[in-house]
Amino acid sequence: MKMSSAALAAVRSLPLLLCLYIVGLCASIGRPIWIDEFTHFAFAAEPTSRAAWDMFVATADYNQHGQTGIYIMLNYWTLSYLGIDATLLRLPSILSGLFLMASAVMLFRVLGFSILWQTIVVAALAGQHLLMYFVGEARAYIPIPAAAVGLLVYYVARPHYPRSHILLAYGTFAAVFGAVMHPYFAVYWPAVCLVGYVHHRAATGKRFSLSSLFAFANPILVVVGAGLYVLLGVMTWLREQPPFELDPFEWLHRYGPLANFTDYSHAQFLSGHYVIAAGLTGVAVLGLLLLPADKRKDFRAFWAPVLLIVMSLALSLLISLCSYLAQYWVLPRQWVGSVALVAIGVIWLWAEAARIWARHAPWLGLVVCAMAALIVSRQSLGLQRDKLPQLIAYLSEPASPRDAVTCLPPNHLDVSDMPNEARNDAFVALANRNIVCGGQIWPVFREYYSGPPAPQTEQQASTEQTDFQAQ
């Protein structure tokens, strides 16, 4: 019996509804802001966009390392025109999270995978708790994987819809958004382009060539994105940076570099079930080599997802190497782009294997699908177990009193004699008071950047790491 069009549309919308639910859980609705978010919040105290940008450029060398400033300007506009609210401060990250999750679903639809596999890839992303943490953080990390996955959709879908203006707009947005949001995007653009190209060549059987790769990349789009990237870089993060002289592994000592790279980042969605995951991969993928030659002709479909996994891991190592050479901290959050792409690549690999096995026996495809769902379900369900009580607690917390005294903007905050951490705490507490009171952002916050330069704001990095490593 065939499903009605309405019922079919409802079923097709389930993965997207799951995306909305997961992003809603991770959006940190009701959570007070902390110091690293406050460093963005304070710019909204400037009277104009130009003043905010000038302040960012003036402080970029010693306070905003590796930032393009666009995320901060988005924060300025949301707070200035939509209202003083912590959720509005995090809105660019929340929307980026939605774009990331929806793009993963779109990718699997373009690849022709079922609703089940679309749901599994969403669950795998939800199981990457490090990644999901930054959906609810007012910092420019989640835009990196969002733009990378959006651009991957463009390159995979482009050969199927070469004349689609909607797809071109989708890819253009992803490329420009990524190029202006964070320097790390520069290494992910060529990676996802190459994966899309390899997928196309494997699907069509056409030969590889540099000229066809160049045409596939869309040179006009590359020139536009690269131009914006370099222009912003020259104005901000490409300028000479102060010497850091930090211990690169300071924040990795607790669990060790390997555990941080696997259990708490790239492979977090596997819940430590590495043997089971490797077994599934071995049986589902390598097992196809045991089939007769004429029945394993589709083995080349694995090239693209394998390349995506390998390149993503390599890019994380490259980014860490850059931090090491600069004597800066190697931090798990620097890998968020790869964390998303590794999860997508692994599920893509399993889905391709299931599709090939299903051609020989439908039940074999369902077995691979069921095993994949079991492997990723623990961490994705753990996200709900941890985030839902937090969300309920934040929303049920009684509102702070709003009266003429507490909501009277101070003319000055005397923090000149305070150590840096106490100074930061004083500004953050005042900012959360401003958020409760609403109205306009108080001019007193201009003093945060107009005063002496604040040292690094990473002192809470260990606390932040605990949030997603406690799994």
C-alpha positions in Angstrom: 0.0 0.0 0.0 1.4 3.4 -1.1 1.7 6.2 1.3 -0.2 9.4 0.6 1.8 12.4 -0.4 1.1 14.1 3.0 2.3 11.1 4.9 5.4 10.8 2.7 6.2 14.5 3.3 5.8 14.0 7.0 8.2 11.1 7.0 10.7 13.0 4.9 10.6 15.8 7.3 11.5 13.7 10.4 15.3 14.1 10.0 14.9 17.9 9.8 12.6 18.0 12.8 15.2 16.0 14.7 17.8 18.6 13.6 15.6 21.3 15.1 15.2 19.4 18.4 18.9 18.8 18.8 19.9 22.4 18.1 17.2 23.5 20.5 18.7 21.3 23.2 22.2 22.7 22.6 21.3 26.3 22.1 22.1 27.2 25.8 18.7 29.0 26.1 18.6 30.7 29.5 22.3 30.1 30.3 24.2 33.2 31.5 27.1 34.3 29.4 30.7 33.7 30.5 33.9 35.6 29.8 34.7 34.3 26.3 31.2 35.3 25.2 31.4 38.6 27.0 34.4 39.5 24.9 31.9 39.6 22.0 29.1 41.2 24.1 31.3 44.2 25.0 31.6 45.4 21.4 27.8 46.0 21.3 28.4 48.9 23.7 30.0 50.9 20.9 27.7 53.6 19.5 28.0 52.6 15.8 29.0 49.7 13.6 32.1 51.6 12.5 33.1 52.2 16.1 32.7 48.5 16.9 34.8 47.5 13.9 37.5 50.0 14.7 37.6 48.7 18.2 37.9 45.1 17.0 40.8 46.0 14.6 42.5 47.9 17.4 42.3 44.9 19.8 42.7 42.1 17.3 46.5 41.7 17.8 46.4 41.0 21.5 42.8 40.0 22.4 41.1 38.4 19.4 43.6 35.9 18.1 42.8 34.3 14.8 39.4 36.0 14.4 38.1 37.8 11.3 35.7 40.0 13.3 32.6 39.1 11.3 31.1 37.0 14.0 31.6 39.9 16.5 29.9 42.2 14.0 27.0 39.8 13.7 26.8 39.9 17.5 26.8 43.7 17.4 23.9 43.8 15.0 21.8 41.2 16.7 22.2 42.9 20.1 21.8 46.5 18.7 18.7 45.8 16.6 17.0 42.8 18.1 17.6 43.3 21.8 19.9 42.5 24.7 19.6 38.7 25.2 22.0 35.9 25.6 20.2 33.8 23.0 20.5 36.6 20.5 24.2 36.8 21.3 24.5 33.1 20.4 22.1 33.4 17.4 24.9 33.1 14.7 26.0 29.8 16.3 22.5 28.5 16.7 21.7 29.2 13.0 25.0 27.8 12.0 24.1 24.6 13.9 20.9 24.4 12.0 22.6 24.9 8.7 25.2 22.2 9.6 22.6 19.6 10.5 20.3 20.4 7.6 23.2 20.3 5.2 24.1 16.8 6.4 20.5 15.7 5.7 20.6 17.3 2.3 23.9 15.6 1.5 22.5 12.2 2.2 19.4 13.0 0.2 21.5 14.0 -2.8 23.5 10.8 -2.4 20.2 8.9 -2.5 20.3 7.4 1.0 17.1 6.5 2.8 15.3 8.4 5.7 16.9 5.9 8.1 20.4 6.9 7.0 19.6 10.6 7.1 18.4 10.1 10.7 21.6 8.2 11.6 23.9 10.9 10.3 22.0 13.5 12.3 22.4 11.2 15.4 26.1 10.8 14.7 26.5 14.6 14.6 24.5 14.8 17.9 26.9 12.3 19.4 29.8 14.6 18.8 29.3 16.4 22.0 32.3 18.6 21.5 30.8 19.9 18.3 27.3 20.3 19.8 28.7 22.4 22.7 29.6 25.2 20.3 26.1 25.4 18.9 25.2 27.2 22.1 28.4 29.3 22.3 28.8 32.9 21.0 32.1 32.1 19.3 33.1 31.5 15.7 33.7 27.8 15.9 30.5 26.1 14.7 30.4 28.2 11.5 33.5 26.3 10.3 31.8 22.8 10.0 28.6 24.5 9.0 30.2 26.1 6.0 32.3 23.1 5.2 29.4 20.7 5.1 27.3 23.2 3.1 30.0 23.4 0.5 30.3 19.7 0.4 26.6 19.5 -0.4 27.2 22.0 -3.3 30.1 20.0 -4.8 28.4 16.6 -4.5 25.1 17.9 -5.9 26.6 20.2 -8.6 27.0 17.5 -11.3 23.4 16.4 -10.7 22.0 19.9 -10.9 24.4 21.9 -13.0 21.9 24.6 -13.9 20.2 25.0 -10.5 20.3 28.6 -9.3 19.2 27.5 -5.8 22.1 25.1 -5.5 24.5 27.8 -6.7 23.1 30.2 -4.1 23.5 27.5 -1.5 27.1 26.9 -2.4 27.9 30.6 -2.7 26.5 31.3 0.7 28.4 28.4 2.3 31.7 29.5 0.6 31.4 33.2 1.5 30.2 32.5 5.0 33.0 30.2 5.7 35.6 32.5 4.1 34.7 35.5 6.2 34.0 33.7 9.5 37.2 31.9 10.4 40.7 31.4 9.0 40.5 27.6 9.5 38.0 27.4 6.7 40.8 27.9 4.1 42.0 24.3 4.6 38.5 22.8 4.5 37.4 24.4 1.2 39.9 22.5 -1.0 39.3 19.3 1.0 35.5 19.2 0.4 35.9 20.2 -3.2 38.3 17.3 -3.8 35.9 14.9 -2.0 33.1 16.1 -4.3 35.3 15.7 -7.3 36.4 12.2 -6.4 32.8 11.2 -5.8 31.8 12.5 -9.2 34.6 10.8 -11.0 33.9 7.5 -9.2 30.2 7.7 -10.0 30.7 8.5 -13.7 33.9 6.5 -14.3 35.5 9.6 -15.9 39.3 10.1 -15.7 40.9 12.4 -13.2 42.7 15.5 -14.5 43.8 18.9 -13.1 41.8 20.8 -15.7 38.6 19.0 -14.9 39.2 19.5 -11.2 39.8 23.2 -11.8 36.6 23.6 -13.7 34.7 21.5 -11.1 35.8 23.8 -8.3 34.0 26.8 -9.9 36.9 29.2 -10.4 34.7 32.3 -10.1 33.4 31.2 -6.7 37.0 30.4 -5.6 38.3 33.8 -6.6 35.4 35.6 -4.7 35.9 33.6 -1.6 39.7 33.8 -1.6 39.5 37.5 -2.2 37.3 38.1 0.8 39.4 35.8 2.9 42.6 37.6 2.1 41.1 41.0 2.4 39.8 40.3 5.9 43.0 38.6 6.9 45.1 41.5 5.9 42.9 43.8 8.1 42.8 41.4 11.1 44.4 38.0 11.8 47.2 38.1 9.2 48.8 41.0 10.9 51.8 40.4 13.1 50.8 38.5 16.2 52.5 38.8 19.6 54.7 35.9 20.8 52.7 33.5 22.9 55.3 31.2 24.4 52.7 28.9 25.9 52.8 25.2 26.5 51.0 23.8 23.4 49.8 20.7 25.3 48.7 22.4 28.5 45.0 21.6 28.0 45.6 18.1 26.8 47.5 16.8 29.8 44.5 15.7 31.7 43.4 13.0 29.3 46.4 12.9 27.0 46.6 13.9 23.3 45.4 10.6 21.9 42.2 10.5 24.1 41.5 14.1 23.3 41.9 13.4 19.6 39.6 10.3 19.6 37.3 9.8 22.6 36.6 13.5 23.2 36.5 14.8 19.6 36.7 12.9 16.3 35.4 9.5 17.4 33.2 10.6 20.3 30.0 9.6 18.4 31.3 5.9 18.5 31.0 5.8 22.3 34.3 4.0 22.6 32.9 1.0 20.6 35.9 1.0 18.3 36.1 -2.7 18.0 32.5 -3.0 17.0 32.8 0.0 14.6 35.9 -1.5 13.0 34.2 -4.9 12.8 31.2 -3.4 11.0 33.5 -1.5 8.7 35.5 -4.5 7.9 32.6 -6.8 7.3 30.5 -4.3 5.4 33.2 -2.7 3.4 36.1 -5.0 3.1 33.8 -8.0 3.0 32.7 -6.8 -0.5 36.2 -7.8 -1.8 35.2 -11.4 -1.3 32.4 -11.1 -3.8 33.0 -12.0 -7.5 34.6 -9.2 -9.5 31.4 -8.4 -11.5 29.5 -7.9 -8.2 32.0 -5.5 -6.5 32.2 -3.0 -9.4 30.6 -0.4 -7.1 33.6 -0.6 -4.7 34.8 2.8 -6.0 31.8 4.4 -4.2 33.9 4.2 -1.1 36.7 6.5 -2.4 34.9 9.7 -1.5 33.9 8.9 2.1 37.3 7.3 2.9 39.0 10.4 1.5 36.8 12.7 3.6 37.7 10.8 6.8 41.4 10.7 6.1 41.7 14.4 5.0 39.6 15.6 7.9 41.9 13.8 10.4 45.0 15.2 8.5 43.6 18.7 8.6 43.1 18.5 12.4 46.8 17.5 12.7 47.8 20.3 10.4 45.9 22.9 12.5 47.5 21.5 15.7 50.9 21.7 14.1 50.3 25.4 13.3 49.4 26.0 16.9 52.4 24.1 18.1 54.8 26.0 15.9 53.2 29.3 17.0 53.7 28.1 20.7 50.0 28.5 21.2 47.6 26.0 22.9 46.5 22.9 21.0 42.8 22.8 21.9 40.1 20.3 20.9 37.8 23.0 19.8 40.3 23.8 16.9 39.2 20.5 15.4 35.4 21.2 15.1 35.4 21.3 11.3 37.0 17.8 11.1 34.9 16.5 14.0 31.7 17.0 11.9 33.2 15.7 8.7 34.6 12.5 10.2 31.2 11.6 11.6 29.6 12.3 8.2 32.3 10.4 6.4 32.0 7.3 8.6 28.2 7.2 8.2 28.5 7.8 4.4 30.9 4.9 4.2 28.5 2.5 6.0 25.6 3.7 4.0 27.4 3.0 0.7 28.2 -0.5 2.0 24.6 -1.1 3.0 23.4 0.0 -0.4 25.7 -2.4 -2.2 24.9 -5.3 0.1 21.1 -4.6 -0.3 21.4 -5.2 -4.0 22.4 -8.8 -3.2 20.0 -9.3 -0.3 17.8 -6.5 1.1 18.1 -7.9 4.7 21.9 -7.4 4.6 21.5 -3.7 4.0 19.1 -3.5 6.9 21.6 -5.3 9.2 24.3 -2.7 8.4 21.8 0.1 9.0 20.7 -1.4 12.3 24.3 -1.9 13.5 25.2 1.7 12.6 22.1 3.0 14.5 23.1 1.0 17.6 26.7 2.2 17.6 25.8 5.9 17.4 22.6 5.8 19.5 24.4 5.9 22.9 26.1 9.2 22.5 23.2 10.9 20.8 20.8 9.8 23.5 23.4 10.9 26.0 23.2 14.4 24.6 19.5 14.5 25.4 20.1 13.0 28.9 22.6 15.8 29.7 21.2 18.8 27.8 17.5 18.4 28.5 17.8 18.8 32.4 20.1 21.7 31.8 17.6 23.4 29.5 14.8 22.8 32.0 16.9 24.1 34.9 17.8 27.3 33.0 14.3 28.0 31.9 12.7 27.2 35.4 15.3 29.3 37.3 13.5 32.3 38.9 14.2 35.5 37.1 16.5 38.0 38.9 14.8 41.0 40.3 14.4 43.9 38.0 14.1 47.2 39.9 15.3 50.8 39.6 18.4 50.0 41.6 19.7 46.8 40.0 18.8 48.1 36.5 20.4 51.5 36.9 23.4 51.5 34.5 26.6 52.3 36.4 28.7 55.1 35.0 32.0 53.4 35.8 33.2 50.0 37.0 36.3 50.3 39.2 38.4 47.3 38.4 41.8 48.9 38.1 43.2 47.2 41.2 41.7 43.8 40.5 43.6 40.8 39.2 42.6 39.9 35.6 40.3 37.0 36.6 38.4 39.1 39.1 38.2 41.9 36.6 36.6 39.6 34.1 34.2 38.2 36.6 33.0 41.7 37.5 32.3 42.6 33.9 30.6 39.3 33.2 28.3 39.6 36.3 27.4 43.2 35.2 26.7 42.0 31.6 24.4 39.2 32.9 22.6 41.9 35.0 22.2 44.0 31.8 20.7 41.1 30.0 18.1 40.5 32.8 17.2 44.2 32.8 17.0 44.4 29.0 16.8 47.6 27.1 20.0 49.0 25.6 23.5 47.7 26.3 25.2 49.9 29.0 28.0 52.2 27.8 30.1 51.1 30.8 31.2 48.0 28.9 33.3 50.2 26.6 35.8 50.3 29.4 36.6 46.6 29.0 38.6 47.3 25.8 39.5 50.9 26.4 41.3 50.0 29.6 44.6 48.0 29.8 44.7 45.0 27.5 43.3 41.9 29.1 45.6 38.8 29.0 44.4 35.5 27.5 40.7 34.6 28.2 41.3 30.9 28.0 41.5 30.3 31.8 38.1 28.6 31.7 39.2 26.2 28.9 39.5 23.3 31.4 36.0 24.0 32.7 34.6 24.1 29.1 36.4 20.9 28.2 34.8 19.1 31.2 31.3 19.9 29.7 31.8 17.7 26.8 34.4 15.3 28.2 32.2 14.3 31.1 30.5 11.9 28.7 
